[in-house]
Amino acid sequence: MEFEVGSIVEGKVSGITKFGAFISLPENRSGLCHISEIAYTYVNDVKDYLQEGQEVKVKVIGIDDSGRINLSIKKAQDPPPHSGGPSAPRQGGGRAPGGARSGGTRSAGFTGVRKSAEPQTFEDKLKQFMASSDSKLSELKINERRSSRRGGGGRK
């Protein structure tokens, strides 16, 4: 059996690391399932989701020039009914299409954390962090320009 990108095969968890799990495949081959490819939700600890010896269904998502096989457990399954992906409705402020901020100004204590009843995916959390980071960097640059126009040293 030749492994091809896109094929789904059965395997057995042969080792667990903090960055993913090694999966034994047919024909004495093995592959790595990165921590980000284990579940549709944020995975903090692989051991919360997998155990050595566990049978799993995996999808081949890549084979590099060295013949190493990259695997995904989550892509071998149907996604949950609401995964919070790009087609999911947006809640709250954030950035409007084109990068413009929506809503009014935010207080200095705003952390960029949106509270919702549903667990957020890693991708959602990353998008929120990046938006918050961009906003803070923009504010810093504006304040820097203002202080340099005044002659540097800020208020005296």
C-alpha positions as CSV (number, residue, x, y, z in Angstrom):
1,M,0.0,0.0,0.0
2,E,1.5,3.3,-1.1
3,F,0.5,6.3,1.1
4,E,-0.9,9.2,-0.8
5,V,-2.0,12.7,0.5
6,G,-5.7,12.5,1.1
7,S,-5.9,8.8,1.9
8,I,-7.5,7.7,5.2
9,V,-5.9,4.8,7.0
10,E,-6.1,3.0,10.4
11,G,-3.2,3.3,12.8
12,K,-2.1,2.8,16.4
13,V,-0.7,5.5,18.7
14,S,2.9,4.4,19.3
15,G,4.3,7.4,21.1
16,I,3.1,10.7,22.6
17,T,5.1,13.9,22.9
18,K,4.2,17.4,23.9
19,F,4.0,18.4,20.2
20,G,1.9,15.5,18.9
21,A,1.6,11.8,18.6
22,F,3.5,9.2,16.5
23,I,1.2,6.8,14.7
24,S,2.2,3.3,13.6
25,L,0.8,2.7,10.1
26,P,0.5,-0.5,7.9
27,E,3.7,-1.8,6.2
28,N,5.9,-0.9,9.2
29,R,5.6,2.8,8.4
30,S,4.8,5.6,10.9
31,G,3.8,9.2,10.8
32,L,3.3,12.2,13.1
33,C,0.0,13.8,14.0
34,H,0.9,17.3,15.2
35,I,-1.0,18.6,18.3
36,S,-2.9,21.0,16.1
37,E,-4.3,18.1,14.0
38,I,-5.6,16.0,16.9
39,A,-9.0,17.7,17.5
40,Y,-11.2,20.6,16.3
41,T,-10.8,22.2,19.8
42,Y,-7.7,23.6,21.4
43,V,-5.4,20.8,22.7
44,N,-3.3,21.7,25.6
45,D,-2.0,18.2,26.4
46,V,-2.0,15.3,23.9
47,K,-2.6,12.8,26.7
48,D,-6.0,14.3,27.3
49,Y,-7.1,13.0,23.9
50,L,-4.9,10.0,23.1
51,Q,-3.2,7.0,24.8
52,E,-0.4,4.8,23.6
53,G,-1.9,1.7,21.9
54,Q,-5.1,3.4,20.9
55,E,-6.4,2.7,17.5
56,V,-7.1,5.8,15.4
57,K,-8.3,6.7,12.0
58,V,-5.9,9.3,10.3
59,K,-5.8,11.2,7.1
60,V,-2.4,11.6,5.3
61,I,-2.1,15.4,4.9
62,G,1.5,15.5,3.7
63,I,4.6,13.6,2.8
64,D,7.9,15.5,2.7
65,D,11.0,14.8,0.5
66,S,12.5,12.6,3.2
67,G,9.4,10.4,3.2
68,R,8.1,11.5,6.6
69,I,4.3,11.3,6.8
70,N,2.2,14.1,8.3
71,L,-1.1,12.9,9.7
72,S,-4.4,14.4,10.9
73,I,-6.9,12.8,13.2
74,K,-9.4,15.7,13.0
75,K,-9.5,15.7,9.2
76,A,-10.3,12.0,9.1
77,Q,-13.5,12.8,10.9
78,D,-16.5,14.9,10.1
79,P,-16.3,18.4,11.7
80,P,-18.5,19.1,14.6
81,P,-21.8,20.8,13.8
82,H,-20.4,24.3,14.8
83,S,-16.6,24.5,14.8
84,G,-16.4,28.3,14.8
85,G,-14.8,28.3,11.4
86,P,-14.7,31.1,8.9
87,S,-18.3,30.6,7.9
88,A,-19.5,30.9,11.5
89,P,-21.3,34.2,12.4
90,R,-19.0,36.8,14.1
91,Q,-19.9,38.0,17.5
92,G,-19.0,41.4,19.0
93,G,-16.4,44.0,17.8
94,G,-13.1,43.0,16.3
95,R,-12.2,44.1,12.8
96,A,-14.6,44.7,9.9
97,P,-13.7,43.5,6.4
98,G,-10.7,45.5,5.1
99,G,-9.1,45.8,8.5
100,A,-11.1,48.8,9.8
101,R,-12.1,48.7,13.4
102,S,-15.7,48.3,14.2
103,G,-17.4,49.9,17.2
104,G,-16.1,52.8,19.3
105,T,-12.8,53.3,21.1
106,R,-11.7,50.8,23.6
107,S,-10.5,51.4,27.1
108,A,-6.9,50.9,28.1
109,G,-7.8,47.9,30.1
110,F,-9.3,45.9,27.2
111,T,-7.6,42.6,26.9
112,G,-9.1,41.5,23.6
113,V,-10.7,38.4,25.2
114,R,-14.2,37.7,24.0
115,K,-16.4,35.6,26.3
116,S,-18.8,33.2,24.7
117,A,-20.7,30.2,25.8
118,E,-19.0,27.9,23.2
119,P,-15.4,26.8,23.4
120,Q,-13.2,28.6,20.9
121,T,-10.9,26.9,18.5
122,F,-7.2,27.7,18.5
123,E,-7.6,29.5,15.2
124,D,-10.3,31.8,16.8
125,K,-8.0,32.6,19.7
126,L,-5.1,33.3,17.4
127,K,-7.2,35.7,15.3
128,Q,-8.3,37.5,18.4
129,F,-4.8,37.8,19.7
130,M,-3.5,39.1,16.3
131,A,-6.3,41.7,16.1
132,S,-5.7,42.9,19.6
133,S,-1.9,43.0,19.0
134,D,-2.4,45.0,15.7
135,S,-4.6,47.4,17.5
136,K,-2.2,47.9,20.4
137,L,0.8,48.4,18.0
138,S,-1.2,51.0,16.0
139,E,-2.0,52.9,19.2
140,L,1.7,52.8,20.3
141,K,2.8,54.1,16.9
142,I,0.3,56.9,17.0
143,N,1.3,57.9,20.5
144,E,5.0,57.7,19.5
145,R,4.3,60.1,16.6
146,R,2.4,62.5,18.8
147,S,5.2,62.7,21.4
148,S,7.9,63.2,18.7
149,R,5.9,66.2,17.3
150,R,5.8,67.7,20.8
151,G,9.6,67.6,21.0
152,G,10.2,64.2,22.4
153,G,10.2,64.0,26.2
154,G,6.5,63.8,26.7
155,R,4.8,66.0,29.3
156,K,6.9,68.2,31.5
